[in-house]
Amino acid sequence: QVQLAESGGGLVEAGDSLELSCEASGRPSSVGAMAWFRQTPGKARAFVASISWSGGNTWLGDSAKGRFGISKDSAKNTMYLQMNNLKPDDAAVDNCAARADGITETPSTYTYWGQGTQITDAT
């Protein structure tokens, strides 16, 4: 079992930057890849970014390219999402997820999920 805990959400305005963190506990050694997804009311969960836990390969969704970066600190069992130039459309609940195998964009392929952290548009 792997437990995931996100942190770093908050109130933001257009153009702001924010860094989200996701710490894995339990059996983080069983993780092959981790990812960030976001969800807004009435919409399906959307892929943001993913990173492989061993090799560090990354993959960004279209909404993240050019603005966001995903990284990890293996010693801390923590994944990060650096978000720059935030837009009102970025307001959502961001969840981190983990799976035993490699990177994928499909939410249903991830086994473990955190509770989510809220990003709220201040305008």
Salt bridges, closest charged atoms under 4 A:
ASP62 OD1 - LYS65 NZ 3.51
ASP90 OD1 - ARG38 NH1 2.80
ASP90 OD2 - ARG67 NH1 2.74
ASP94 OD1 - ARG38 NE 3.54
